[in-house]
Amino acid sequence: MKNRFNALIIVLGILVNTGWAQQKIVVFQSDFGLKDGAVSAMKGVAMGVSTELKLFDLTHEIPAYNIWEAAYRLEQTVAYWPAGTVFVSVVDPGVGTERKSVVLKTKSGHFIVTPDNGTLTLLAESAGIAEVREINEAVNRRKNSGKSYTFHGRDVYAYTAARLAAGVISFPQVGPLLPKQVVSLPYQKASREGQSLKGTIPILDVQYGNVWTNIPVDLFQQLGVTAGQSVRVRIFHRNQKVYEDTLPYVETFGSVAEDKPLVYLNSLLQVAFALNQGNFAETHHIGSGGEWSVELSR
């Protein structure tokens, strides 16, 4: 009996290490919106593989063709899902071209099915790359879809993700192993220069108009600012200053009066700016992306 138990443990270990043991969870992200049937079609393909799958949405409101925002939303979300979760991210302006269709397995045990076009930039850095495999479309493509060149999200990515999550295929059966590298979008990392901190505005908190930076809490603490003290904030667009003010650093929005500005740490523990119950980005005409930068000082 003891030998049988030990053998079972070994087999289970092999299954986990080769990628057989999944959570049966698939999480979808795209720039498709919900005005038509594209998202539903992807989910239908997944359910056609296995009705035991649990399907969820990350978001389908990525701005059209915005690969950077797709990368950021994965970075924002993936770590909070159980290891073994399979993500499908389809922001694919190069659909049908020579860009590779891949599945990344992170060192945390998550799987991301996506075009290798920069979508994996941030997650590859934060979670680490365990393996990358190119999808073998001769095997992992929806039946009778070979003449379709513009909906890989449905015909390749949703289908492959579902087969992987359901245990129909193991991770090695996705396709050939690739080098541990992905296409990376260039961006400015947060840094300290003398008595100032510099960073970018990678994203906006679009629902509320808060401005999120890429300056992490550990770097921010080097300014020596504590709650209730002030921070000098400068915002630049294409190196031209568009905003400058001294704002209080607070722990909660309610620490300042309604419609007053503040500096706070967002849910990713990165520096952000807001108006209490107002829209900072709209009020001050602030955007996001590589053309936008910030500078903080005492």
C-alpha positions in Angstrom: 0.0 0.0 0.0 2.8 2.4 0.8 4.5 1.7 -2.5 1.2 2.4 -4.3 0.8 5.7 -2.4 4.4 6.7 -3.3 3.8 5.9 -6.9 0.6 8.0 -7.0 2.5 11.0 -5.5 5.1 10.6 -8.2 2.5 10.5 -11.0 0.7 13.6 -9.6 4.1 15.4 -9.5 4.7 14.5 -13.1 1.3 15.7 -14.2 1.7 19.1 -12.4 5.2 19.6 -13.8 4.2 18.9 -17.3 1.2 21.2 -17.2 -1.6 18.6 -17.1 -3.1 19.7 -13.8 -5.0 22.9 -14.5 -7.8 24.8 -12.7 -10.3 24.5 -15.6 -10.4 28.3 -15.5 -10.1 30.5 -18.6 -10.0 34.3 -18.3 -10.5 36.4 -21.4 -9.2 39.8 -22.4 -9.6 41.7 -25.7 -10.2 45.0 -27.4 -13.4 43.6 -29.0 -15.9 45.4 -26.8 -19.3 43.8 -26.2 -21.3 45.3 -29.0 -21.2 42.2 -31.2 -20.8 38.5 -30.9 -17.0 38.2 -30.9 -16.5 37.5 -27.2 -19.5 35.2 -27.1 -18.0 33.2 -30.1 -14.7 32.8 -28.2 -16.5 31.5 -25.1 -18.6 29.2 -27.3 -15.5 27.6 -28.8 -14.1 27.1 -25.3 -17.3 25.5 -24.1 -17.3 23.3 -27.2 -14.0 21.8 -25.9 -15.4 21.2 -22.4 -18.6 22.3 -20.6 -16.8 21.8 -17.3 -14.7 24.9 -17.9 -15.3 28.1 -15.9 -15.1 31.1 -18.1 -14.4 34.7 -16.8 -13.7 38.1 -18.3 -10.7 40.3 -17.4 -11.9 43.1 -19.7 -13.0 43.6 -23.3 -12.7 47.4 -23.2 -9.0 47.7 -24.0 -8.8 50.6 -26.5 -8.6 49.3 -30.1 -5.1 48.0 -30.9 -3.6 49.2 -27.6 -1.1 46.5 -26.9 0.5 48.4 -24.0 -2.8 48.6 -22.1 -3.3 44.9 -22.7 0.1 44.3 -21.1 -0.8 46.5 -18.2 -4.1 44.9 -17.4 -2.5 41.4 -17.4 0.1 42.8 -15.0 -2.7 44.3 -12.8 -4.7 41.0 -12.6 -2.9 37.7 -13.2 -1.2 37.4 -9.8 -4.6 37.4 -8.1 -5.8 34.2 -9.8 -4.9 30.7 -8.8 -1.8 29.1 -10.3 -2.9 27.0 -13.3 -5.4 29.6 -14.6 -5.2 30.1 -18.3 -5.6 33.6 -19.7 -6.5 34.5 -23.3 -5.4 38.0 -24.3 -6.3 39.2 -27.8 -5.2 42.7 -28.8 -3.8 41.8 -32.2 -3.5 44.5 -34.8 -1.1 42.2 -36.7 -3.5 39.3 -36.9 -2.6 37.0 -39.8 0.9 38.3 -40.1 4.2 36.7 -39.1 3.9 37.5 -35.4 4.0 34.3 -33.3 1.0 32.8 -31.5 2.4 31.6 -28.1 1.5 30.4 -24.7 3.7 31.8 -21.9 3.9 29.8 -18.6 5.0 32.1 -15.8 7.2 31.1 -12.9 4.1 31.6 -10.8 2.3 28.8 -12.8 -0.1 30.9 -14.9 -0.6 30.5 -18.6 -1.2 33.3 -21.1 -2.3 32.5 -24.6 -1.7 35.5 -26.9 0.1 36.9 -29.9 3.7 37.6 -29.0 3.5 41.3 -29.9 4.4 43.1 -26.7 1.4 41.9 -24.7 3.7 39.9 -22.4 6.1 42.8 -21.7 5.3 43.5 -18.1 4.2 40.1 -16.9 7.3 38.4 -18.2 9.3 40.8 -16.0 7.3 40.6 -12.9 6.2 37.0 -12.9 9.2 35.6 -14.8 9.2 33.2 -17.8 9.2 29.5 -17.0 8.6 28.4 -20.6 7.3 29.8 -23.9 5.8 27.6 -26.6 4.6 28.5 -30.0 1.1 27.2 -30.8 1.1 24.4 -33.3 -1.9 25.3 -35.4 -1.9 22.0 -37.2 -3.1 20.5 -33.9 -4.4 23.3 -31.8 -6.8 25.1 -34.1 -10.5 24.9 -34.3 -11.7 22.3 -36.9 -12.5 23.7 -40.4 -11.2 27.2 -39.5 -8.1 27.1 -41.8 -9.6 29.6 -44.2 -10.2 32.2 -41.5 -7.2 34.6 -41.2 -8.6 37.4 -39.1 -10.1 35.8 -35.9 -7.3 33.9 -34.3 -8.9 34.8 -30.9 -11.7 32.4 -31.7 -10.0 29.9 -33.9 -6.6 29.5 -32.2 -6.4 31.2 -28.9 -9.7 30.4 -27.3 -9.5 26.8 -28.6 -5.9 26.2 -27.4 -6.6 27.8 -24.0 -9.7 25.6 -23.5 -7.8 22.5 -24.4 -5.0 23.3 -22.0 -7.3 24.3 -19.2 -9.5 21.3 -19.6 -6.6 18.9 -19.7 -7.2 17.8 -23.2 -3.5 18.7 -23.9 -0.5 19.2 -21.7 1.6 22.3 -21.9 4.3 20.5 -24.1 1.5 19.6 -26.5 0.8 23.3 -27.2 3.7 23.3 -29.6 7.5 23.7 -29.9 9.5 25.2 -27.1 10.8 28.7 -27.8 13.7 30.7 -26.1 12.8 32.3 -22.8 12.1 35.7 -24.3 9.2 37.6 -25.6 8.6 40.7 -27.7 9.0 43.7 -25.3 7.6 47.2 -25.7 10.0 49.9 -24.7 9.1 52.0 -21.7 10.8 54.2 -19.1 11.2 52.5 -15.7 10.8 54.5 -12.5 14.1 55.9 -11.1 15.5 58.3 -8.6 17.6 61.2 -9.8 19.1 63.2 -6.9 16.2 64.4 -4.7 13.5 63.6 -7.4 11.7 60.5 -8.5 10.9 60.1 -12.2 8.5 57.7 -13.9 5.7 57.4 -16.5 2.0 57.3 -16.6 1.4 53.8 -18.0 -2.4 53.9 -17.5 -5.4 55.8 -16.3 -7.9 54.5 -13.8 -10.5 55.0 -16.5 -13.6 54.8 -14.4 -12.6 57.6 -12.1 -10.0 59.6 -14.0 -7.2 58.9 -11.5 -3.7 59.1 -12.9 -1.5 56.0 -12.2 2.3 56.2 -12.3 4.8 53.3 -12.4 6.6 54.6 -9.3 6.5 51.8 -6.7 6.0 52.3 -3.0 9.6 51.3 -2.1 11.0 54.0 -4.4 8.4 56.6 -3.2 9.5 55.9 0.4 12.9 57.2 -0.5 11.5 60.7 -0.6 10.9 60.4 3.1 7.3 61.6 2.8 4.7 60.5 5.4 1.0 60.7 5.3 -0.2 64.3 5.6 3.0 65.8 4.1 3.2 67.4 0.7 4.7 66.3 -2.6 5.7 68.5 -5.5 4.1 66.9 -8.6 5.1 67.7 -12.2 3.6 66.1 -15.2 5.1 66.3 -18.7 3.8 65.5 -22.2 6.5 65.0 -24.8 8.9 66.6 -22.3 6.7 69.7 -22.1 5.4 70.5 -18.6 1.6 70.5 -18.6 0.9 70.4 -14.8 2.7 71.4 -11.6 1.3 71.7 -8.1 2.1 70.7 -4.5 -0.3 68.0 -3.3 -0.9 66.3 0.0 0.1 62.6 0.3 -2.8 60.8 2.1 -3.9 57.3 2.7 -7.6 57.7 1.9 -9.5 59.9 -0.5 -11.6 61.2 2.4 -8.6 62.8 3.9 -9.1 65.8 1.6 -12.2 67.9 0.8 -14.4 67.0 -2.1 -12.8 67.9 -5.5 -9.4 68.6 -3.9 -6.3 66.9 -5.3 -4.2 64.2 -3.6 -1.3 61.8 -3.9 -2.0 58.2 -2.8 -0.8 54.6 -3.4 -3.1 52.7 -5.7 -4.1 49.1 -5.5 -0.8 48.0 -7.0 1.1 50.1 -4.4 2.2 52.6 -7.0 2.0 56.4 -6.7 -1.2 57.9 -8.2 -2.9 61.3 -8.3 -6.6 62.0 -7.9 -9.3 64.5 -7.2 -11.6 63.4 -4.4 -14.9 62.5 -6.1 -13.6 64.2 -9.3 -11.8 63.4 -12.5 -8.1 64.4 -12.3 -7.2 63.3 -15.8 -10.1 65.1 -17.4 -9.8 68.2 -15.4 -6.1 68.7 -16.2 -6.1 67.1 -19.7 -3.7 64.2 -18.7 -3.3 61.1 -20.8 -1.2 57.9 -20.5 1.4 56.1 -22.5 5.0 56.5 -23.4 4.7 60.2 -24.2 3.7 61.0 -20.6 6.1 61.3 -17.7 6.1 62.5 -14.0 8.5 63.9 -11.5 8.0 63.9 -7.8 10.0 65.9 -5.2 9.7 67.2 -1.6 
